[in-house]
Amino acid sequence: MVRSAHAPLLPVEPARPGDYPAIAELTVRVYVDGGLASSDYAPELADVAGRASRSELMVVRDDDRVVGAVALVLAGDFGNLIASDEEAEFRMLVVDPAAQCRGIGELLVTTCLDRARAAGKRRMVLSTDPRMTSAHRLYQRLGFSRVPGRDWSPVPGIDLLVYAREL
């Protein structure tokens, strides 16, 4: 749970279907409108029901408003980077810009780490765009290291960096 000046405690909770429109809007706004992903990626970012069916979708709410979300992949094809049963991956981490600097991103990442560890995973992996420098600082602060040998390109012209952390 995270304490902030604006809310006493903000828990991480499973996303509910009623949250999906807010998660879609937030994710597209931050990634596409924020210049961190191309508009070609918007349909996948907006497909919250699709990712909820293939991952553990979690949110942080502040006064019933979704201010952060992440998809934790413990197995299956939604984990683009998962190379073995020992790995978990999280994807599409997003925090509302109006709620940033309150520890919400860190809370979502540490929750993913805890859940992966509880599921018997030994390593967390993630990919990120080179432009997402604030996220890189968060990952490094939380013990993730770059794994350049696993960097990848989902489509030509999009080169993603890979980070990993032992659990």
Steps between C-alpha positions, in 0.01 A plus 500: 500500500618850431453807715466838339400850592181446302388159625580313822542154343469383143483122457575303186186310401389271218349700216125465454325508161358839596860630519584399142389823327698713747807276463475517121468880499786544747735260320441649155526855637830437678666280236372643170403858586812524718721412203623172649336271242370535147130530421530158331532352851184673631260213418710254703535749786122551498422125499474474876258207495745311278791550735285429806422159350872426451654653812434607856382857451544719807408858577549772757197719563483836670144596595369229264699648210759274335838673537725205409489160336726212401464159336694221673569198279589181685459272194364501150541675170443853634849480651709609201824454690436195717769250406434231764256395771728680747417843355211741539447824314306815557369717221322826437585659833326837509452776758280802447728804455290686758584228755869454420769549766277333761661155487221339295732363230732356764203346682377331182848365418566369851157336503589324173830386654325367811233315300756348264713385793191348667427316172846342514660714231872574525534797264293799388552634149361803321550699184486875472538767238830694510299823549352381831788635708299551822397135487865398447600689814223325697604156373866561582410628847298179557794276406434433131798481263518546126524183291608632158524150353121468537407840350246453224290665231129410487472679164759667277605836641395424858797391710429402860742470790480201734550509876502206740517443873560182693233423756 
